[in-house]
Amino acid sequence: MTYRPAPRDLRASDFDRDRVIALLAESAADGRLTADEHAERMERAYQARTLGQLAALTVDLVGQDAQPIKLDGRRAVTGIFGRDSRDGRWVVPDSLPVVAIFGEVELDLRDALLQSARIVVYATLLGGTIHVLVPEGISVEMTGTAVLTRKISRTVREPAQRGSLAGRTASIQGEPGASHPVVEVRAVGFGGTIKVTSPKRPRRLGGLRRGTLA
């Protein structure tokens, strides 16, 4: 069996540090952190080597959905008469259960960290919608036995160019030799829609600096 480190033990990148540092600065500006607390956490952020060390610096500042680094990727994503999503900097496990029953689920992989070169999304649909957003360089396969289910794919098939933003965000932790990750959406159910897209990122004048992955 291939050893896979726990999400909190994955090595942090400059991109991960930048996200945490931005939230620390915001928290100091609005009074959630004192000057001394901000200085101490900034030092720990620069010295952090793992995602877990970084995540510990912001856990008391914002709710789970707003955390700059999310380490609860193995929890099922469920859109049951409602909406659920995973986005931002989250760790995608090698298998992920998803349920959409007359609701919507969105999986945004554009800033995600993949724990394996092949990710399997076990999708259960009943009149729901599953939307998967992927960067360039990730292939998506739609398989399974879902009946009367629409399958829509609007993705960029060519692998990302070396050094591009998409190529960095689609990195595979723990598998340095793997350069072309695959996401399989294995669906079972009745009705509904599975949609896969590679949306272009809007141009931004400011925002976080994008660093390379560790």
Contacts in CASP RR format, 6 or more apart in sequence:
PFRMAT RR
TARGET T0000
AUTHOR 0000-0000-0000
METHOD contacts of the structure
MODEL  1
MTYRPAPRDLRASDFDRDRVIALLAESAADGRLTADEHAERMERAYQART
LGQLAALTVDLVGQDAQPIKLDGRRAVTGIFGRDSRDGRWVVPDSLPVVA
IFGEVELDLRDALLQSARIVVYATLLGGTIHVLVPEGISVEMTGTAVLTR
KISRTVREPAQRGSLAGRTASIQGEPGASHPVVEVRAVGFGGTIKVTSPK
RPRRLGGLRRGTLA
2 116 0 8 1.000
4 94 0 8 1.000
4 115 0 8 1.000
4 116 0 8 1.000
4 174 0 8 1.000
5 173 0 8 1.000
5 174 0 8 1.000
7 51 0 8 1.000
7 52 0 8 1.000
7 71 0 8 1.000
7 73 0 8 1.000
7 91 0 8 1.000
7 115 0 8 1.000
8 50 0 8 1.000
8 51 0 8 1.000
8 52 0 8 1.000
8 55 0 8 1.000
8 71 0 8 1.000
9 50 0 8 1.000
9 51 0 8 1.000
9 52 0 8 1.000
10 50 0 8 1.000
10 51 0 8 1.000
10 91 0 8 1.000
10 113 0 8 1.000
10 115 0 8 1.000
10 173 0 8 1.000
11 49 0 8 1.000
11 50 0 8 1.000
11 51 0 8 1.000
11 173 0 8 1.000
11 214 0 8 1.000
12 48 0 8 1.000
12 49 0 8 1.000
12 50 0 8 1.000
12 51 0 8 1.000
12 52 0 8 1.000
12 53 0 8 1.000
12 54 0 8 1.000
12 214 0 8 1.000
13 211 0 8 1.000
13 212 0 8 1.000
13 213 0 8 1.000
13 214 0 8 1.000
14 209 0 8 1.000
14 211 0 8 1.000
14 212 0 8 1.000
14 214 0 8 1.000
15 89 0 8 1.000
15 168 0 8 1.000
15 208 0 8 1.000
15 209 0 8 1.000
15 210 0 8 1.000
15 211 0 8 1.000
15 212 0 8 1.000
15 213 0 8 1.000
16 51 0 8 1.000
16 54 0 8 1.000
16 68 0 8 1.000
16 69 0 8 1.000
16 89 0 8 1.000
17 45 0 8 1.000
17 46 0 8 1.000
17 48 0 8 1.000
17 54 0 8 1.000
18 208 0 8 1.000
18 209 0 8 1.000
18 210 0 8 1.000
18 211 0 8 1.000
19 68 0 8 1.000
19 69 0 8 1.000
19 89 0 8 1.000
19 208 0 8 1.000
20 45 0 8 1.000
20 48 0 8 1.000
20 54 0 8 1.000
20 57 0 8 1.000
20 58 0 8 1.000
20 68 0 8 1.000
20 69 0 8 1.000
21 42 0 8 1.000
21 45 0 8 1.000
22 68 0 8 1.000
22 207 0 8 1.000
22 208 0 8 1.000
23 58 0 8 1.000
23 61 0 8 1.000
23 62 0 8 1.000
23 68 0 8 1.000
24 33 0 8 1.000
24 38 0 8 1.000
24 41 0 8 1.000
24 42 0 8 1.000
24 45 0 8 1.000
24 57 0 8 1.000
24 58 0 8 1.000
24 61 0 8 1.000
25 38 0 8 1.000
27 33 0 8 1.000
27 38 0 8 1.000
27 61 0 8 1.000
28 34 0 8 1.000
28 35 0 8 1.000
28 37 0 8 1.000
28 38 0 8 1.000
32 61 0 8 1.000
33 41 0 8 1.000
33 61 0 8 1.000
41 57 0 8 1.000
44 53 0 8 1.000
44 57 0 8 1.000
45 54 0 8 1.000
45 57 0 8 1.000
48 54 0 8 1.000
48 57 0 8 1.000
51 69 0 8 1.000
51 71 0 8 1.000
51 91 0 8 1.000
52 69 0 8 1.000
52 71 0 8 1.000
54 68 0 8 1.000
54 69 0 8 1.000
55 67 0 8 1.000
55 69 0 8 1.000
55 71 0 8 1.000
58 67 0 8 1.000
58 68 0 8 1.000
58 69 0 8 1.000
59 67 0 8 1.000
64 70 0 8 1.000
64 72 0 8 1.000
68 89 0 8 1.000
69 89 0 8 1.000
69 90 0 8 1.000
70 86 0 8 1.000
70 88 0 8 1.000
70 89 0 8 1.000
70 90 0 8 1.000
70 91 0 8 1.000
71 90 0 8 1.000
71 91 0 8 1.000
72 90 0 8 1.000
73 86 0 8 1.000
73 90 0 8 1.000
73 91 0 8 1.000
73 92 0 8 1.000
73 93 0 8 1.000
73 96 0 8 1.000
74 93 0 8 1.000
74 96 0 8 1.000
76 96 0 8 1.000
76 97 0 8 1.000
76 98 0 8 1.000
76 99 0 8 1.000
77 84 0 8 1.000
77 85 0 8 1.000
77 86 0 8 1.000
77 96 0 8 1.000
77 97 0 8 1.000
77 98 0 8 1.000
77 99 0 8 1.000
77 105 0 8 1.000
77 107 0 8 1.000
78 84 0 8 1.000
78 98 0 8 1.000
78 99 0 8 1.000
78 100 0 8 1.000
78 105 0 8 1.000
79 99 0 8 1.000
79 100 0 8 1.000
79 101 0 8 1.000
79 103 0 8 1.000
79 104 0 8 1.000
79 105 0 8 1.000
79 128 0 8 1.000
80 99 0 8 1.000
80 100 0 8 1.000
80 101 0 8 1.000
80 102 0 8 1.000
80 103 0 8 1.000
81 101 0 8 1.000
81 102 0 8 1.000
81 103 0 8 1.000
82 102 0 8 1.000
82 103 0 8 1.000
82 104 0 8 1.000
83 103 0 8 1.000
83 104 0 8 1.000
83 105 0 8 1.000
83 106 0 8 1.000
84 104 0 8 1.000
84 105 0 8 1.000
84 106 0 8 1.000
85 105 0 8 1.000
85 106 0 8 1.000
85 107 0 8 1.000
85 108 0 8 1.000
86 92 0 8 1.000
86 106 0 8 1.000
86 107 0 8 1.000
86 108 0 8 1.000
86 112 0 8 1.000
87 106 0 8 1.000
87 108 0 8 1.000
87 111 0 8 1.000
88 108 0 8 1.000
88 110 0 8 1.000
88 111 0 8 1.000
88 112 0 8 1.000
89 111 0 8 1.000
89 112 0 8 1.000
89 113 0 8 1.000
90 111 0 8 1.000
90 112 0 8 1.000
90 113 0 8 1.000
91 112 0 8 1.000
91 113 0 8 1.000
91 115 0 8 1.000
91 173 0 8 1.000
92 109 0 8 1.000
92 112 0 8 1.000
92 113 0 8 1.000
92 114 0 8 1.000
92 115 0 8 1.000
92 119 0 8 1.000
93 115 0 8 1.000
93 116 0 8 1.000
93 119 0 8 1.000
94 115 0 8 1.000
94 116 0 8 1.000
94 118 0 8 1.000
94 119 0 8 1.000
94 120 0 8 1.000
95 119 0 8 1.000
95 120 0 8 1.000
95 121 0 8 1.000
95 122 0 8 1.000
96 107 0 8 1.000
96 119 0 8 1.000
96 120 0 8 1.000
96 121 0 8 1.000
96 122 0 8 1.000
97 122 0 8 1.000
97 124 0 8 1.000
98 105 0 8 1.000
98 107 0 8 1.000
98 121 0 8 1.000
98 122 0 8 1.000
98 123 0 8 1.000
98 124 0 8 1.000
98 130 0 8 1.000
99 105 0 8 1.000
99 123 0 8 1.000
99 124 0 8 1.000
100 123 0 8 1.000
100 124 0 8 1.000
100 125 0 8 1.000
100 126 0 8 1.000
100 127 0 8 1.000
100 128 0 8 1.000
100 129 0 8 1.000
100 130 0 8 1.000
100 192 0 8 1.000
101 124 0 8 1.000
101 125 0 8 1.000
101 126 0 8 1.000
101 127 0 8 1.000
101 128 0 8 1.000
102 126 0 8 1.000
102 127 0 8 1.000
102 128 0 8 1.000
103 127 0 8 1.000
103 128 0 8 1.000
103 129 0 8 1.000
104 128 0 8 1.000
104 129 0 8 1.000
104 130 0 8 1.000
104 131 0 8 1.000
105 129 0 8 1.000
105 130 0 8 1.000
105 131 0 8 1.000
106 130 0 8 1.000
106 131 0 8 1.000
106 132 0 8 1.000
106 133 0 8 1.000
107 121 0 8 1.000
107 130 0 8 1.000
107 131 0 8 1.000
107 132 0 8 1.000
107 133 0 8 1.000
108 133 0 8 1.000
109 132 0 8 1.000
109 133 0 8 1.000
109 134 0 8 1.000
109 135 0 8 1.000
109 138 0 8 1.000
109 169 0 8 1.000
109 170 0 8 1.000
109 183 0 8 1.000
110 133 0 8 1.000
110 134 0 8 1.000
110 135 0 8 1.000
110 166 0 8 1.000
110 169 0 8 1.000
110 201 0 8 1.000
111 169 0 8 1.000
112 169 0 8 1.000
113 171 0 8 1.000
113 173 0 8 1.000
113 213 0 8 1.000
114 170 0 8 1.000
114 171 0 8 1.000
114 172 0 8 1.000
114 173 0 8 1.000
114 181 0 8 1.000
115 172 0 8 1.000
115 173 0 8 1.000
115 174 0 8 1.000
116 172 0 8 1.000
116 175 0 8 1.000
116 181 0 8 1.000
117 172 0 8 1.000
117 175 0 8 1.000
117 178 0 8 1.000
117 180 0 8 1.000
117 181 0 8 1.000
117 182 0 8 1.000
118 181 0 8 1.000
118 182 0 8 1.000
118 183 0 8 1.000
118 184 0 8 1.000
119 181 0 8 1.000
119 182 0 8 1.000
119 183 0 8 1.000
119 184 0 8 1.000
120 183 0 8 1.000
120 184 0 8 1.000
120 186 0 8 1.000
121 130 0 8 1.000
121 132 0 8 1.000
121 183 0 8 1.000
121 184 0 8 1.000
121 185 0 8 1.000
121 186 0 8 1.000
122 186 0 8 1.000
123 130 0 8 1.000
123 146 0 8 1.000
123 185 0 8 1.000
123 186 0 8 1.000
123 187 0 8 1.000
123 188 0 8 1.000
123 194 0 8 1.000
124 187 0 8 1.000
124 188 0 8 1.000
124 189 0 8 1.000
125 146 0 8 1.000
125 149 0 8 1.000
125 187 0 8 1.000
125 188 0 8 1.000
125 189 0 8 1.000
125 190 0 8 1.000
125 191 0 8 1.000
125 192 0 8 1.000
125 194 0 8 1.000
126 189 0 8 1.000
126 190 0 8 1.000
126 191 0 8 1.000
126 192 0 8 1.000
127 190 0 8 1.000
127 191 0 8 1.000
127 192 0 8 1.000
128 191 0 8 1.000
128 192 0 8 1.000
128 193 0 8 1.000
129 192 0 8 1.000
129 193 0 8 1.000
129 194 0 8 1.000
129 195 0 8 1.000
130 185 0 8 1.000
130 187 0 8 1.000
130 193 0 8 1.000
130 194 0 8 1.000
130 195 0 8 1.000
131 195 0 8 1.000
131 196 0 8 1.000
131 197 0 8 1.000
132 140 0 8 1.000
132 183 0 8 1.000
132 185 0 8 1.000
132 194 0 8 1.000
132 195 0 8 1.000
132 196 0 8 1.000
132 197 0 8 1.000
133 196 0 8 1.000
133 197 0 8 1.000
133 198 0 8 1.000
133 199 0 8 1.000
134 140 0 8 1.000
134 155 0 8 1.000
134 170 0 8 1.000
134 183 0 8 1.000
134 196 0 8 1.000
134 197 0 8 1.000
134 198 0 8 1.000
135 160 0 8 1.000
135 165 0 8 1.000
135 166 0 8 1.000
135 167 0 8 1.000
135 169 0 8 1.000
135 170 0 8 1.000
135 198 0 8 1.000
136 156 0 8 1.000
136 158 0 8 1.000
136 159 0 8 1.000
136 160 0 8 1.000
136 164 0 8 1.000
136 166 0 8 1.000
136 167 0 8 1.000
136 170 0 8 1.000
136 198 0 8 1.000
137 156 0 8 1.000
137 158 0 8 1.000
137 159 0 8 1.000
137 160 0 8 1.000
137 166 0 8 1.000
137 167 0 8 1.000
137 170 0 8 1.000
137 180 0 8 1.000
137 181 0 8 1.000
138 155 0 8 1.000
138 170 0 8 1.000
138 181 0 8 1.000
138 182 0 8 1.000
138 183 0 8 1.000
139 155 0 8 1.000
139 157 0 8 1.000
139 180 0 8 1.000
139 181 0 8 1.000
139 182 0 8 1.000
139 183 0 8 1.000
140 153 0 8 1.000
140 155 0 8 1.000
140 182 0 8 1.000
140 183 0 8 1.000
140 184 0 8 1.000
140 185 0 8 1.000
140 196 0 8 1.000
141 182 0 8 1.000
141 183 0 8 1.000
141 184 0 8 1.000
141 185 0 8 1.000
142 151 0 8 1.000
142 153 0 8 1.000
142 184 0 8 1.000
142 185 0 8 1.000
142 187 0 8 1.000
142 194 0 8 1.000
142 196 0 8 1.000
143 184 0 8 1.000
143 185 0 8 1.000
143 186 0 8 1.000
143 187 0 8 1.000
144 186 0 8 1.000
144 187 0 8 1.000
144 188 0 8 1.000
145 187 0 8 1.000
145 188 0 8 1.000
145 189 0 8 1.000
146 187 0 8 1.000
146 188 0 8 1.000
146 189 0 8 1.000
146 190 0 8 1.000
146 191 0 8 1.000
146 192 0 8 1.000
146 194 0 8 1.000
147 189 0 8 1.000
147 190 0 8 1.000
147 191 0 8 1.000
148 190 0 8 1.000
148 191 0 8 1.000
148 192 0 8 1.000
149 187 0 8 1.000
149 189 0 8 1.000
149 190 0 8 1.000
149 191 0 8 1.000
149 192 0 8 1.000
149 193 0 8 1.000
149 194 0 8 1.000
150 191 0 8 1.000
150 192 0 8 1.000
150 193 0 8 1.000
150 194 0 8 1.000
150 195 0 8 1.000
151 193 0 8 1.000
151 194 0 8 1.000
152 193 0 8 1.000
152 194 0 8 1.000
152 195 0 8 1.000
152 196 0 8 1.000
153 195 0 8 1.000
153 196 0 8 1.000
154 195 0 8 1.000
154 196 0 8 1.000
154 197 0 8 1.000
154 198 0 8 1.000
155 196 0 8 1.000
155 197 0 8 1.000
155 198 0 8 1.000
156 198 0 8 1.000
159 179 0 8 1.000
159 180 0 8 1.000
160 166 0 8 1.000
160 167 0 8 1.000
160 170 0 8 1.000
161 167 0 8 1.000
165 201 0 8 1.000
165 210 0 8 1.000
168 210 0 8 1.000
168 211 0 8 1.000
168 212 0 8 1.000
168 213 0 8 1.000
170 181 0 8 1.000
171 213 0 8 1.000
172 178 0 8 1.000
172 181 0 8 1.000
185 194 0 8 1.000
185 196 0 8 1.000
187 194 0 8 1.000
END
